[in-house]
Amino acid sequence: MNPLLNKFTKSAFLTLAVIAIWACSPDALENPAGGGLREKTLLNLSYGSANSQLLDIYLPAGRSTESTPLLIYIHGGAWVGGSKEEFVAFKETLTSLLPEYAFVAINYSLYNLSTGINSFPQQEHDVIDAVNYILSKAPEWNVSDKIILAGASAGGHLALLHAYKHQQTGNIQAVIAFFPPTDLTSLFDFSSITSIGLQGLVGGTPESDPEAYKASSPLSFVDQKTVPSIFFHGTLDTVVPISQSELLAKALQNAGTEYKFTIVPDEGHGFKDSTYRKLLQEASIFLKNLSQ
């Protein structure tokens, strides 16, 4: 064979081999020819050293660090139960309403009623750790650092607490909450179950340790710089009384911050699927109006 032709053949083969290897690489699969990044789901990522510190992330197709904000969902369960899988029930609706968003669902340390392990403020610290981890991965995931926090019940409490108390941790744009506890001091006497649970979770009573109750209540941190908030509460809620959201609405109004409080007639602690869809649509409109 002609030496020059032989040299060319080897060079061409090596080039084709490199192209083939590149085409099979994760980056190439993430960047198909003629299009942007593909949709991607990453489950059970560790954001800390504890077994409970796990999260799932749902990345949309065509995402970028300029145009893909994050919505972080925090599950409910009275701080003693529940899991990040709660988000799955809302995923389809939220994806259709907010197609440009990436969604993250997080677990956090659950309080153990028997042993007293994981009392407050462990859950508060877990949310901080999760937000910091998500921000550290934002460039790799090709998402923005703009964050919306959302949650239901105990998760709504944690979302509000972080958004109001730790706004400097993460570029928090707004918060969405369903039937959230907002003032643990006034919640303490709502029922005997509430009193027993909070006495263990927070440590003591509002009388014996008022600072701990204040430090764990979103209401304590409302001021003129509080991020925009939208929250929902049912009139028949027998777990977290609607007065908790009424107190928050009054505080936000007095502070002059942007908020929307929707009273949900004839619904309790947890809404019908049709009600959730309607309220999530309301929340999506609220978020879109903020960006205009």
C-alpha positions as CSV (number, residue, x, y, z in Angstrom):
1,M,0.0,0.0,0.0
2,N,1.1,3.5,-0.7
3,P,2.8,4.8,2.5
4,L,1.0,8.1,2.1
5,L,-2.4,6.4,1.7
6,N,-1.6,4.1,4.6
7,K,-0.9,7.1,6.8
8,F,-4.1,8.8,5.7
9,T,-6.1,5.6,6.4
10,K,-4.8,5.3,9.9
11,S,-5.5,9.0,10.6
12,A,-9.1,8.7,9.3
13,F,-9.7,5.6,11.4
14,L,-8.5,7.3,14.5
15,T,-10.7,10.3,13.8
16,L,-13.7,8.1,13.3
17,A,-12.9,6.2,16.5
18,V,-12.7,9.5,18.5
19,I,-16.0,10.6,17.0
20,A,-17.6,7.3,17.9
21,I,-16.4,7.5,21.5
22,W,-17.6,11.1,21.8
23,A,-21.0,10.2,20.4
24,C,-21.5,7.5,23.1
25,S,-20.4,9.8,25.9
26,P,-23.0,11.1,28.4
27,D,-22.4,14.7,27.2
28,A,-23.1,13.8,23.7
29,L,-26.3,12.0,24.7
30,E,-27.3,15.1,26.6
31,N,-26.7,17.3,23.6
32,P,-28.4,15.6,20.6
33,A,-27.7,17.0,17.2
34,G,-30.0,19.9,16.3
35,G,-31.4,20.2,19.8
36,G,-30.8,21.3,23.4
37,L,-30.4,19.2,26.5
38,R,-32.8,16.3,26.9
39,E,-35.2,15.8,29.8
40,K,-33.5,14.0,32.7
41,T,-34.4,12.6,36.1
42,L,-31.9,12.0,38.9
43,L,-33.2,10.1,42.0
44,N,-31.9,9.7,45.5
45,L,-28.9,12.0,45.3
46,S,-27.2,12.6,48.6
47,Y,-26.9,16.2,49.7
48,G,-25.3,15.4,53.1
49,S,-23.9,12.5,55.1
50,A,-27.1,11.4,56.8
51,N,-29.2,8.7,55.3
52,S,-32.2,11.0,55.3
53,Q,-30.5,13.7,53.3
54,L,-31.6,12.6,49.8
55,L,-33.3,14.5,46.9
56,D,-34.7,13.9,43.5
57,I,-34.4,16.3,40.6
58,Y,-36.4,16.5,37.4
59,L,-34.6,18.4,34.7
60,P,-36.6,19.7,31.7
61,A,-35.5,19.4,28.0
62,G,-33.8,22.5,26.6
63,R,-32.7,23.8,29.9
64,S,-30.1,26.5,30.5
65,T,-28.6,28.4,33.4
66,E,-30.2,31.6,32.0
67,S,-33.8,30.3,31.5
68,T,-34.5,27.4,33.9
69,P,-35.5,28.4,37.4
70,L,-35.8,25.8,40.2
71,L,-38.7,24.9,42.3
72,I,-37.8,22.9,45.5
73,Y,-40.6,21.0,47.1
74,I,-40.6,20.0,50.8
75,H,-43.0,17.3,51.9
76,G,-45.4,17.3,54.8
77,G,-45.9,14.8,57.6
78,A,-45.9,16.7,60.9
79,W,-42.1,16.7,60.8
80,V,-42.2,13.0,61.9
81,G,-43.2,11.3,58.6
82,G,-43.6,11.6,54.9
83,S,-41.1,11.6,52.1
84,K,-40.0,13.3,48.9
85,E,-42.2,11.0,46.9
86,E,-45.1,13.2,47.9
87,F,-44.1,15.5,45.0
88,V,-44.9,12.8,42.4
89,A,-48.6,13.6,42.8
90,F,-48.0,17.2,41.7
91,K,-45.3,16.6,39.1
92,E,-47.5,16.3,36.0
93,T,-49.6,19.3,36.9
94,L,-46.6,21.5,37.7
95,T,-44.7,20.4,34.6
96,S,-47.6,21.4,32.4
97,L,-48.0,24.7,34.2
98,L,-44.3,25.6,34.6
99,P,-42.6,23.7,31.7
100,E,-39.5,25.9,31.9
101,Y,-38.8,24.9,35.5
102,A,-36.6,22.2,37.0
103,F,-38.1,20.5,40.1
104,V,-36.4,19.2,43.2
105,A,-38.0,17.1,45.9
106,I,-36.1,16.7,49.2
107,N,-36.2,14.5,52.2
108,Y,-35.1,15.8,55.6
109,S,-34.5,14.3,59.0
110,L,-37.7,13.2,60.7
111,Y,-38.2,13.7,64.4
112,N,-38.4,10.5,66.4
113,L,-41.2,10.7,69.0
114,S,-39.8,7.8,71.0
115,T,-36.1,8.8,71.2
116,G,-36.3,12.5,70.7
117,I,-33.7,12.3,67.9
118,N,-33.9,15.0,65.2
119,S,-35.6,17.7,67.1
120,F,-35.7,21.3,65.8
121,P,-33.7,22.9,64.3
122,Q,-32.4,19.8,62.5
123,Q,-35.0,20.1,59.7
124,E,-34.2,23.7,59.2
125,H,-30.5,22.9,58.8
126,D,-31.3,20.1,56.4
127,V,-33.1,22.6,54.1
128,I,-30.1,24.8,54.2
129,D,-27.8,21.9,53.3
130,A,-30.1,20.9,50.4
131,V,-30.2,24.4,49.0
132,N,-26.5,24.8,49.2
133,Y,-26.0,21.4,47.5
134,I,-28.5,22.3,44.7
135,L,-26.7,25.6,44.1
136,S,-23.4,23.8,43.9
137,K,-24.8,21.5,41.2
138,A,-26.7,24.2,39.2
139,P,-23.9,24.7,36.6
140,E,-23.6,21.0,36.0
141,W,-27.3,20.5,35.7
142,N,-27.6,23.6,33.5
143,V,-30.2,25.3,35.7
144,S,-30.5,28.8,37.1
145,D,-29.8,29.7,40.7
146,K,-33.2,31.3,41.0
147,I,-35.2,29.3,43.5
148,I,-38.9,29.0,44.4
149,L,-39.5,27.1,47.7
150,A,-42.8,25.1,48.1
151,G,-44.3,22.7,50.5
152,A,-47.4,21.4,52.3
153,S,-48.1,21.3,56.0
154,A,-44.8,20.8,57.8
155,G,-43.1,21.2,54.4
156,G,-44.9,24.5,54.0
157,H,-43.6,25.6,57.4
158,L,-40.0,24.7,56.4
159,A,-40.4,26.4,53.0
160,L,-41.6,29.6,54.7
161,L,-39.0,29.4,57.4
162,H,-36.1,29.2,55.0
163,A,-37.5,31.8,52.6
164,Y,-38.0,34.3,55.4
165,K,-35.1,33.5,57.8
166,H,-32.4,32.3,55.4
167,Q,-33.1,34.2,52.2
168,Q,-29.4,34.8,51.9
169,T,-28.9,31.1,51.4
170,G,-30.0,30.7,47.8
171,N,-31.5,33.2,45.5
172,I,-35.0,32.7,46.8
173,Q,-37.6,34.4,44.6
174,A,-40.8,33.4,46.2
175,V,-42.5,30.7,48.4
176,I,-45.6,28.6,47.9
177,A,-47.3,27.0,51.0
178,F,-50.3,24.8,51.6
179,F,-51.9,24.9,55.0
180,P,-48.7,25.8,56.8
181,P,-47.9,26.2,60.5
182,T,-46.6,29.7,60.8
183,D,-46.5,30.6,64.5
184,L,-45.7,27.6,66.7
185,T,-46.4,29.6,69.9
186,S,-50.1,30.1,69.1
187,L,-50.3,26.6,67.5
188,F,-49.1,25.0,70.8
189,D,-52.5,25.1,72.5
190,F,-54.6,24.1,69.5
191,S,-54.9,20.5,70.7
192,S,-53.4,18.0,73.1
193,I,-51.7,16.2,70.2
194,T,-50.2,19.5,69.0
195,S,-49.0,20.4,72.5
196,I,-47.3,17.0,73.0
197,G,-45.7,17.0,69.6
198,L,-44.4,20.5,69.7
199,Q,-43.1,20.1,73.3
200,G,-40.8,17.3,72.1
201,L,-40.0,18.7,68.7
202,V,-39.1,22.2,69.8
203,G,-38.1,21.4,73.4
204,G,-40.2,22.6,76.2
205,T,-43.2,24.9,76.0
206,P,-43.7,28.5,74.7
207,E,-43.5,29.6,78.3
208,S,-40.4,27.6,79.2
209,D,-38.4,28.3,76.0
210,P,-40.1,31.2,74.1
211,E,-36.9,31.9,72.0
212,A,-36.9,28.4,70.6
213,Y,-40.5,28.8,69.5
214,K,-39.8,32.2,68.0
215,A,-36.7,30.9,66.1
216,S,-38.8,28.1,64.6
217,S,-41.7,30.2,63.5
218,P,-41.8,31.8,60.0
219,L,-44.0,34.6,61.3
220,S,-41.1,35.8,63.5
221,F,-39.1,36.8,60.4
222,V,-41.6,38.7,58.3
223,D,-40.3,42.2,57.4
224,Q,-40.2,44.6,54.5
225,K,-37.7,42.4,52.6
226,T,-39.7,39.2,52.9
227,V,-40.0,37.4,49.5
228,P,-43.4,37.2,47.7
229,S,-45.6,34.5,49.2
230,I,-48.7,32.6,48.1
231,F,-50.4,30.3,50.5
232,F,-53.6,28.3,50.7
233,H,-55.7,27.0,53.7
234,G,-58.9,25.1,54.1
235,T,-61.7,26.3,56.3
236,L,-62.2,22.8,57.7
237,D,-58.6,22.1,58.7
238,T,-58.6,20.3,62.0
239,V,-54.8,19.7,62.0
240,V,-53.4,23.1,61.4
241,P,-56.1,25.8,62.0
242,I,-56.7,28.4,59.3
243,S,-55.8,31.0,61.9
244,Q,-52.1,30.1,61.2
245,S,-52.4,31.5,57.7
246,E,-54.6,34.4,58.8
247,L,-51.8,35.5,61.2
248,L,-49.3,35.2,58.3
249,A,-51.5,37.2,55.9
250,K,-51.9,40.0,58.5
251,A,-48.1,40.1,59.2
252,L,-47.3,40.3,55.5
253,Q,-49.9,43.0,54.9
254,N,-48.5,45.1,57.8
255,A,-45.0,44.6,56.4
256,G,-46.1,45.8,52.9
257,T,-44.7,42.7,51.1
258,E,-46.3,41.0,48.1
259,Y,-48.5,38.0,49.0
260,K,-51.7,36.2,48.1
261,F,-53.7,34.2,50.6
262,T,-56.5,32.0,49.3
263,I,-59.1,30.6,51.6
264,V,-60.3,27.2,50.4
265,P,-63.9,26.6,51.5
266,D,-65.0,23.2,52.8
267,E,-61.6,21.6,52.5
268,G,-59.5,20.2,55.4
269,H,-55.9,19.3,55.9
270,G,-55.2,18.1,52.4
271,F,-57.3,19.0,49.3
272,K,-59.1,17.1,46.5
273,D,-57.0,16.5,43.4
274,S,-59.2,19.0,41.4
275,T,-58.6,21.6,44.1
276,Y,-54.8,21.1,44.0
277,R,-54.8,21.5,40.2
278,K,-56.8,24.8,40.5
279,L,-54.6,26.2,43.2
280,L,-51.3,25.2,41.5
281,Q,-52.6,27.0,38.4
282,E,-53.2,30.1,40.7
283,A,-49.6,29.7,42.1
284,S,-48.1,29.5,38.6
285,I,-49.9,32.7,37.6
286,F,-48.6,34.4,40.7
287,L,-45.0,33.3,39.8
288,K,-45.3,34.4,36.2
289,N,-46.6,37.8,37.3
290,L,-43.6,38.3,39.5
291,S,-41.2,37.9,36.5
292,Q,-43.0,40.5,34.4
